[in-house]
Amino acid sequence: MTKRAGVTIVVHRDGALDSRQIRLSGWAVRALLFTGIAVAAGAIALAATYGPVTAAAARVPLLEREVSRLDAENRRVTELARMLDQAEARYAHLRGMLGADVAPPELSAQGMPASDERLYVAPPLLARAPLAPGAEEAGPSIPHRWPLSVPSYRTRGLAQNDPSRETHSGLDLAVPAGSDVRASGGGRVKETGDDPAYGLFVMLEHPQGYETMYGHLSRVLVARGDSVRVGQVIALSGNTGRSTAPHLHFEIRRGGRSLDPLSVVREGA
C-alpha cells in the first residue's frame, strides 16, 4: 500500500546540537492551507465591509464643520432678508411721501384697515398757485406764504424742550429734488452757505424781527444782501447736509426763538 506524502518541518535553534522535526500528514497540510485561505478571504471581506465605514467616520469632523459654516451663512442670509424687507418698507414709505402710488387703505365695517398690505400716507400739504412773474407783492413783509408750490408731505415737525425727542427747529417737507423754493415773506437775504447739518441754505430777514430758514437745498438762486419779494423763487430743494431723502427744511424764527411754521403760515396760504 502506497504511503501518502506528507511534510516534515525541521526546527533548529541557533547554537543547539539537536534539531526538532515536525511531520505533518497530507490531510493536515491541506487543512492548514484551506484554513489560511479562509482567514485571508475573511480579512478581505472585513476590509471591504468596514473600510467605507471607517472612511465615513473619518469625514464626520469635516462634515460637522461644513454644517456649522452653512448654519452661519443661513443666519446671515436671514438677517439680510430682514434688512431687505425693512429697506423695501422704507422705500415704499418714501414713494408715498413723494406722491407716488398713494392711496388710503380700504376700511372694514369696523372702520379699521381691511389689509395691512397698503401703506397709508396722510394727504399732501398743498399751496395755492404761485404768483405770476412780476406779480409778487413788493416790499418787506412778515412770513405768510407757503414756501412750496407743489404737493409736499410733512415728515417731521417742531420739537423743542422735550427730553424724549431730538431738538428740531422747523418743518421737514418731503418734496422731489429740484422743486421751487419760494420766499415766505418779503425781505433781505441775511445769509447763504453750506452747513454740515442744513446743507445748502438761505436765511431771510423780515420785518418785526422775523427770520426764515430754508435748508437741504440743491441750488441757491440769491446772494447775501439781495432784496426778495414774497413768492419769489430763491432756491431749489435738494438732499444736501444731514439728510436721508429729498426734502425742504423750513424754519420761522422771531427774536431768536423758533416758531411752529404751521402756526404762522397755513397750507394754501
FIGUDREN-381411 format. One record per residue (C-alpha): residue in three letters; residue number from 1; z negated, y negated, x negated. Coordinates in steps of 0.1 Angstrom, whole numbers, padded with zeros to 4 digits. Layout:
# residues N
<'ala', NUM, <Z, Y, X>> ...
# end
This chain:
# residues 269
<'met', 1, <0000, 0000, 0000>> <'thr', 2, <0010, -0034, -0014>> <'lys', 3, <-0018, -0057, -0021>> <'arg', 4, <-0014, -0092, -0006>> <'ala', 5, <-0011, -0121, -0031>> <'gly', 6, <-0040, -0144, -0034>> <'val', 7, <-0050, -0174, -0055>> <'thr', 8, <-0075, -0174, -0084>> <'ile', 9, <-0092, -0206, -0093>> <'val', 10, <-0108, -0208, -0128>> <'val', 11, <-0135, -0233, -0134>> <'his', 12, <-0145, -0240, -0170>> <'arg', 13, <-0171, -0266, -0178>> <'asp', 14, <-0167, -0286, -0210>> <'gly', 15, <-0189, -0271, -0238>> <'ala', 16, <-0197, -0239, -0219>> <'leu', 17, <-0188, -0205, -0232>> <'asp', 18, <-0182, -0189, -0199>> <'ser', 19, <-0158, -0197, -0171>> <'arg', 20, <-0161, -0191, -0134>> <'gln', 21, <-0134, -0176, -0113>> <'ile', 22, <-0129, -0182, -0076>> <'arg', 23, <-0105, -0159, -0059>> <'leu', 24, <-0090, -0169, -0026>> <'ser', 25, <-0071, -0144, -0005>> <'gly', 26, <-0037, -0154, 0010>> <'trp', 27, <-0051, -0160, 0045>> <'ala', 28, <-0079, -0183, 0031>> <'val', 29, <-0052, -0203, 0012>> <'arg', 30, <-0032, -0206, 0044>> <'ala', 31, <-0063, -0216, 0064>> <'leu', 32, <-0072, -0243, 0038>> <'leu', 33, <-0035, -0256, 0039>> <'phe', 34, <-0035, -0257, 0077>> <'thr', 35, <-0069, -0275, 0077>> <'gly', 36, <-0056, -0301, 0052>> <'ile', 37, <-0025, -0307, 0073>> <'ala', 38, <-0046, -0311, 0104>> <'val', 39, <-0070, -0335, 0087>> <'ala', 40, <-0041, -0356, 0074>> <'ala', 41, <-0025, -0357, 0108>> <'gly', 42, <-0057, -0367, 0124>> <'ala', 43, <-0062, -0395, 0099>> <'ile', 44, <-0026, -0408, 0105>> <'ala', 45, <-0032, -0407, 0143>> <'leu', 46, <-0065, -0425, 0139>> <'ala', 47, <-0049, -0452, 0118>> <'ala', 48, <-0020, -0456, 0143>> <'thr', 49, <-0045, -0458, 0172>> <'tyr', 50, <-0072, -0481, 0158>> <'gly', 51, <-0050, -0502, 0134>> <'pro', 52, <-0038, -0526, 0161>> <'val', 53, <-0073, -0529, 0175>> <'thr', 54, <-0086, -0538, 0140>> <'ala', 55, <-0058, -0564, 0136>> <'ala', 56, <-0065, -0579, 0170>> <'ala', 57, <-0102, -0581, 0162>> <'ala', 58, <-0094, -0600, 0130>> <'arg', 59, <-0074, -0625, 0151>> <'val', 60, <-0103, -0632, 0175>> <'pro', 61, <-0118, -0661, 0155>> <'leu', 62, <-0083, -0677, 0152>> <'leu', 63, <-0077, -0674, 0189>> <'glu', 64, <-0111, -0689, 0197>> <'arg', 65, <-0103, -0719, 0175>> <'glu', 66, <-0070, -0723, 0193>> <'val', 67, <-0086, -0721, 0227>> <'ser', 68, <-0111, -0748, 0216>> <'arg', 69, <-0082, -0770, 0205>> <'leu', 70, <-0064, -0765, 0238>> <'asp', 71, <-0095, -0774, 0258>> <'ala', 72, <-0099, -0806, 0238>> <'glu', 73, <-0063, -0815, 0244>> <'asn', 74, <-0066, -0807, 0281>> <'arg', 75, <-0096, -0831, 0283>> <'arg', 76, <-0076, -0858, 0266>> <'val', 77, <-0047, -0853, 0290>> <'thr', 78, <-0071, -0855, 0319>> <'glu', 79, <-0085, -0888, 0306>> <'leu', 80, <-0050, -0902, 0300>> <'ala', 81, <-0040, -0892, 0336>> <'arg', 82, <-0071, -0910, 0349>> <'met', 83, <-0063, -0941, 0328>> <'leu', 84, <-0027, -0940, 0341>> <'asp', 85, <-0039, -0939, 0377>> <'gln', 86, <-0060, -0969, 0371>> <'ala', 87, <-0031, -0988, 0354>> <'glu', 88, <-0009, -0979, 0384>> <'ala', 89, <-0035, -0992, 0408>> <'arg', 90, <-0038, -1025, 0388>> <'tyr', 91, <0000, -1028, 0387>> <'ala', 92, <0001, -1023, 0425>> <'his', 93, <-0026, -1049, 0429>> <'leu', 94, <-0007, -1074, 0407>> <'arg', 95, <0025, -1068, 0426>> <'gly', 96, <0006, -1076, 0457>> <'met', 97, <-0009, -1108, 0443>> <'leu', 98, <0026, -1119, 0432>> <'gly', 99, <0040, -1113, 0467>> <'ala', 100, <0059, -1080, 0461>> <'asp', 101, <0057, -1054, 0488>> <'val', 102, <0027, -1070, 0505>> <'ala', 103, <0017, -1056, 0539>> <'pro', 104, <-0016, -1055, 0558>> <'pro', 105, <-0029, -1020, 0564>> <'glu', 106, <-0024, -1001, 0596>> <'leu', 107, <-0057, -1001, 0616>> <'ser', 108, <-0072, -0973, 0636>> <'ala', 109, <-0086, -0976, 0671>> <'gln', 110, <-0120, -0985, 0655>> <'gly', 111, <-0104, -1014, 0636>> <'met', 112, <-0106, -0996, 0602>> <'pro', 113, <-0076, -0990, 0579>> <'ala', 114, <-0059, -0958, 0590>> <'ser', 115, <-0049, -0949, 0555>> <'asp', 116, <-0061, -0960, 0520>> <'glu', 117, <-0026, -0955, 0505>> <'arg', 118, <-0016, -0991, 0511>> <'leu', 119, <-0034, -1019, 0493>> <'tyr', 120, <-0044, -1048, 0515>> <'val', 121, <-0039, -1083, 0499>> <'ala', 122, <-0051, -1115, 0515>> <'pro', 123, <-0025, -1138, 0529>> <'pro', 124, <-0010, -1162, 0503>> <'leu', 125, <-0021, -1198, 0498>> <'leu', 126, <0008, -1220, 0508>> <'ala', 127, <0016, -1256, 0501>> <'arg', 128, <0038, -1280, 0520>> <'ala', 129, <0073, -1286, 0508>> <'pro', 130, <0075, -1307, 0476>> <'leu', 131, <0084, -1343, 0478>> <'ala', 132, <0120, -1352, 0472>> <'pro', 133, <0127, -1365, 0437>> <'gly', 134, <0117, -1402, 0435>> <'ala', 135, <0097, -1400, 0468>> <'glu', 136, <0064, -1392, 0452>> <'glu', 137, <0035, -1416, 0461>> <'ala', 138, <0034, -1443, 0434>> <'gly', 139, <0002, -1453, 0415>> <'pro', 140, <-0031, -1436, 0407>> <'ser', 141, <-0048, -1415, 0434>> <'ile', 142, <-0076, -1390, 0437>> <'pro', 143, <-0066, -1353, 0438>> <'his', 144, <-0055, -1344, 0472>> <'arg', 145, <-0023, -1324, 0469>> <'trp', 146, <-0019, -1286, 0462>> <'pro', 147, <-0006, -1281, 0427>> <'leu', 148, <0019, -1254, 0436>> <'ser', 149, <0049, -1254, 0459>> <'val', 150, <0054, -1216, 0460>> <'pro', 151, <0031, -1190, 0476>> <'ser', 152, <0001, -1181, 0453>> <'tyr', 153, <-0029, -1158, 0455>> <'arg', 154, <-0064, -1168, 0446>> <'thr', 155, <-0077, -1141, 0422>> <'arg', 156, <-0109, -1160, 0411>> <'gly', 157, <-0129, -1189, 0424>> <'leu', 158, <-0155, -1213, 0411>> <'ala', 159, <-0186, -1195, 0396>> <'gln', 160, <-0213, -1216, 0380>> <'asn', 161, <-0251, -1213, 0377>> <'asp', 162, <-0250, -1177, 0387>> <'pro', 163, <-0265, -1154, 0360>> <'ser', 164, <-0248, -1123, 0375>> <'arg', 165, <-0213, -1138, 0371>> <'glu', 166, <-0194, -1152, 0342>> <'thr', 167, <-0191, -1190, 0344>> <'his', 168, <-0157, -1201, 0358>> <'ser', 169, <-0149, -1237, 0364>> <'gly', 170, <-0120, -1236, 0388>> <'leu', 171, <-0094, -1216, 0407>> <'asp', 172, <-0072, -1189, 0393>> <'leu', 173, <-0040, -1187, 0414>> <'ala', 174, <-0016, -1158, 0407>> <'val', 175, <0019, -1171, 0407>> <'pro', 176, <0051, -1160, 0389>> <'ala', 177, <0056, -1174, 0354>> <'gly', 178, <0078, -1205, 0353>> <'ser', 179, <0067, -1219, 0387>> <'asp', 180, <0065, -1257, 0390>> <'val', 181, <0030, -1271, 0385>> <'arg', 182, <0026, -1305, 0402>> <'ala', 183, <0001, -1332, 0397>> <'ser', 184, <-0026, -1330, 0424>> <'gly', 185, <-0030, -1368, 0423>> <'gly', 186, <-0015, -1398, 0406>> <'gly', 187, <-0030, -1408, 0372>> <'arg', 188, <-0026, -1407, 0335>> <'val', 189, <-0022, -1377, 0311>> <'lys', 190, <-0056, -1377, 0293>> <'glu', 191, <-0048, -1347, 0270>> <'thr', 192, <-0024, -1318, 0264>> <'gly', 193, <-0027, -1290, 0240>> <'asp', 194, <-0031, -1253, 0232>> <'asp', 195, <-0066, -1239, 0237>> <'pro', 196, <-0078, -1203, 0229>> <'ala', 197, <-0091, -1199, 0264>> <'tyr', 198, <-0069, -1222, 0285>> <'gly', 199, <-0037, -1216, 0266>> <'leu', 200, <-0012, -1245, 0270>> <'phe', 201, <-0029, -1270, 0293>> <'val', 202, <-0026, -1305, 0308>> <'met', 203, <-0056, -1327, 0318>> <'leu', 204, <-0050, -1357, 0340>> <'glu', 205, <-0073, -1387, 0347>> <'his', 206, <-0075, -1401, 0383>> <'pro', 207, <-0094, -1430, 0399>> <'gln', 208, <-0132, -1427, 0409>> <'gly', 209, <-0140, -1405, 0379>> <'tyr', 210, <-0118, -1376, 0389>> <'glu', 211, <-0100, -1353, 0364>> <'thr', 212, <-0078, -1323, 0370>> <'met', 213, <-0070, -1295, 0345>> <'tyr', 214, <-0040, -1272, 0346>> <'gly', 215, <-0042, -1241, 0323>> <'his', 216, <-0023, -1210, 0311>> <'leu', 217, <0010, -1229, 0312>> <'ser', 218, <0042, -1217, 0297>> <'arg', 219, <0056, -1252, 0291>> <'val', 220, <0042, -1287, 0292>> <'leu', 221, <0066, -1314, 0305>> <'val', 222, <0045, -1345, 0300>> <'ala', 223, <0029, -1362, 0269>> <'arg', 224, <-0005, -1377, 0263>> <'gly', 225, <-0007, -1412, 0278>> <'asp', 226, <0021, -1407, 0303>> <'ser', 227, <0016, -1420, 0339>> <'val', 228, <0024, -1394, 0365>> <'arg', 229, <0027, -1396, 0403>> <'val', 230, <0012, -1372, 0428>> <'gly', 231, <0035, -1342, 0433>> <'gln', 232, <0053, -1348, 0400>> <'val', 233, <0062, -1316, 0381>> <'ile', 234, <0040, -1318, 0349>> <'ala', 235, <0043, -1282, 0336>> <'leu', 236, <0055, -1247, 0343>> <'ser', 237, <0030, -1219, 0350>> <'gly', 238, <0026, -1190, 0325>> <'asn', 239, <0003, -1165, 0309>> <'thr', 240, <-0010, -1182, 0277>> <'gly', 241, <-0045, -1182, 0264>> <'arg', 242, <-0072, -1158, 0276>> <'ser', 243, <-0051, -1145, 0305>> <'thr', 244, <-0042, -1109, 0316>> <'ala', 245, <-0014, -1118, 0341>> <'pro', 246, <0007, -1149, 0350>> <'his', 247, <-0014, -1174, 0369>> <'leu', 248, <-0024, -1211, 0371>> <'his', 249, <-0060, -1222, 0363>> <'phe', 250, <-0067, -1253, 0384>> <'glu', 251, <-0098, -1274, 0379>> <'ile', 252, <-0111, -1306, 0395>> <'arg', 253, <-0139, -1325, 0378>> <'arg', 254, <-0158, -1356, 0388>> <'gly', 255, <-0183, -1373, 0365>> <'gly', 256, <-0181, -1343, 0341>> <'arg', 257, <-0191, -1318, 0369>> <'ser', 258, <-0167, -1291, 0382>> <'leu', 259, <-0159, -1292, 0419>> <'asp', 260, <-0146, -1264, 0440>> <'pro', 261, <-0109, -1274, 0444>> <'leu', 262, <-0107, -1259, 0479>> <'ser', 263, <-0134, -1284, 0490>> <'val', 264, <-0112, -1313, 0477>> <'val', 265, <-0076, -1301, 0480>> <'arg', 266, <-0068, -1279, 0510>> <'glu', 267, <-0039, -1254, 0510>> <'gly', 268, <-0009, -1270, 0528>> <'ala', 269, <-0022, -1305, 0520>> 
# end
